[in-house]
Amino acid sequence: MDSSTVYLKIDDIMPESRSSKPIIIVLGMAGSGKTTFVAGLCKYLESIQKKAKTINLDPAVIHTGYTPDIDIRESVKYKDVMRYYKLGPNGAIMTSLNMYCTQLSSLIDKIKNPASDHE
């Protein structure tokens, strides 16, 4: 091991993670299948009687195939942002995400205090 290499365990950074439930974050390029994957994962978890809390952070998605517990589209209207700021699709998505970040503390509260029926 190189002396300049530092290894950290998640428990060192976030001790509360020991008692936390698993978290899956799905990231990818446009059209790579993120929404399809999450919809399939939700169906699978439902089939084995497991519950999941889902968050949709894609303001431009038309149909998710699952019902998000938290959905950016409820707070930020992508098409309105596009018209108001005279932006193209990519600019409107980025601006919508930036606008949603102003509500980040509310999102974090919702994530930290999920409904008690989630396993």
N, C-alpha and C positions, 0 to 999 in steps of 0.2 A: 504494500500500500504506500503510495506517495505521501510524504509528510504534509503536503499542502492540501490533500483531499480531506474533506470533512464529510462525515456520514451522520445524518440525523434520522432518528426514528420518529414516526408520526407521534408516538406517545410523548416524546421529548418536547415537541412543539405544541401539541394539543392534548394534554393529559385526559381531558374529558372524552377523547375519541375512543377510549377503551370501552366505554359503555354505550357508544353511539351505534346506530343502525347503519348498515351499508349505504353508501351513496354512489350512484353511477352518474357521471357527467358525460353526455354524448355531444361531441364536437365534430365538425367536418365541413367540407366545402359544400356549396349549394348543389343540390341534386345528388348528394352522395348516399342518401337513404337514412338520414338521422330520424326523421319522423316515422318512416316505415319501421325502422328498428324498434323505436320506443313503443309504437302501437303493438308490434308483435310481442315485445317483452311484457307489456301490460296484459295482453291476452294470456300469455303463458303463466304469469304470476296469478292471474285470476283463476286459471284452470287448476292450480295447486293450492288454492285458497290462501294466497298471500296478498297482502295489500301494499300498494306503493303510492307515494305522493309524487305527482308529476308536475313539472313546471315547464311551460312553453315560453321560450324567450325569442321566438321568431315572429316578429310583428307582421310579416307578409304571408305567412302560411294561410292557405284557405281552409284546408281540412286536415285535422291531425290524425283521425282514426282512433283517437282515445279522448277522454275528457280530462283536460289538465285541471289540477287542483288550483294552480296559480297560472294565470295567462296574461302575458303582456298586452294582448289585444283588448283586454278589458280596460286598460289604462291609457294606451296610446293607439290612436287610429292611424295606421301607416299611410293610407290613401290621403287622409287629411293633411298629414305632415308633408307629403309629396306636393300637394296642391298649394298649401300655405307658404312653404319655403321655396317653391318652384324647383324641386329636386327630381332627379331621376330615381329609379328604384333602389340602387345601391346607396345613394346619399340619404334617401328617406329611411332606409333600414338603419343605417348608422345613426342618424339623428334621432330616430325612435328609440334606439337602445340608449343613447345618451340621455334622452328625456326620462326614460325609465330609471336610469341610475340615480336620478334625483329622489327616487322613492326607495332607494336601496335599503335603508334601515327598516322600512316596513316589510320588505321582502325577506330580509334576514330574520325578523321577528316571526314571520309566518313559517319559515323553515325551521327555526329553533323550537317553536312551539306547535308541532304538528298535532293533528287530531289524535286522540289516545287510541283509536282503533287501528292505527297503522302498525304493522309488524316489522 
